Amino acid sequence: MSDDHTHVQEFFGARAAGWDRRFPDDDPAYAAAVAELGLREGGRVLDAGCGTGRALPALRAAVGPSGVVLGADLTPEMLREAARAGRDRDGTLVLTDVAALPLRSSSLDAVFAAGLIAHLPHPAEDLREIRRVVRPGGVLALFHPIGRAALAARQGRELTPDDLRAEPNLRALLTAAGWRMTSYIDEDTRFLALAVRDA
């Protein structure tokens, strides 16, 4: 985590061109996680920190042609790769910071966030901003295509008790930001925490 958005942009900007080639087998995991959102035809959904837009086709399929799909990311290079892959046909790409979303309050049914939470400089504040744009009863999905232990091993680090995505830590963080966690899965093959915005 870094307070410096420039660092996040530099990290992902340098990796954008080869990002999808590094993780070619993730699409089924993204589709399965999107299915957990329970989106309906005509729904309105944001992919927060969308990167190269790997979730956008599944989100579009879930809400259909009458729905609204937005993909927001802080890194221009990632959004360019999303467009190059044709994923801008599935959703509108927006260059923005999730800490200050250019959306009306309570305007969305759901937010999907893959790999985002570890890169939020102020997680509680940022999750409150995401809550602002979701209607009461709307859903937040915090997802990663591999679980915490597998990700730590990939990155060459140990899991520690203060890990933000550990269930007690994440539950407390979400509660403080106005979300109620309803489901928590941390397996080798996926991480998925679902939360609902109460009134």
Phi, psi and omega in degrees: 000142181217142174285347187264106179297332178300321179297315179298315179297318180294317180300307184282327178300319181290338184254355189302314187300326182254010188300309183295327179291332179289331185229065190286344188255015186276345187305315179299324179293321176297313181298319180294320179292319178299322180299330180291343179290338181067034180293152180240162175309131180085003181290166180238121187221146176244133168264102184273122187072051190290344181057233181276009173079028184297335180274344188299318178299319179291322178295318178298316179300324182289322183262350177072182185293337181273352180278173178243127177236125177241141173239116183247135177210155181274344189252113181303322182296323178295317179294325176297320178294323177299315179293320180299326178278359179082009183283350174290348174285338181267342181195158177280126180269133184230124175276107183198166177263131180293349176284346180212074185285134180276054184228152176291152175298143176057031185265353184242155174271333185199157172229131176252131182223103181265119176066013188280318196301325181291345183254007178276123181293328181228079190306314183296315179295317182293322177291331174292321178295319176298320177300321182304322186272357180258138179291156173305134184088352178288166191240145172242131174244119173258116192231151165212139184289354169225159183284176185299314182294317180295321179293317178299318179297318178300322183272359178069038179227165178265148171286137179238160181299337181272008178305127184301328184268001173298143189307310182295324180292315182292319179300314180296318180297313180297317179301315180297333181267004176092021178246153174243113182290129183248345182203143180216120178232126177225092180242168178303323188268355176188154170236128179210118174242127179250141179219151181245141173276116174283165181301000000 
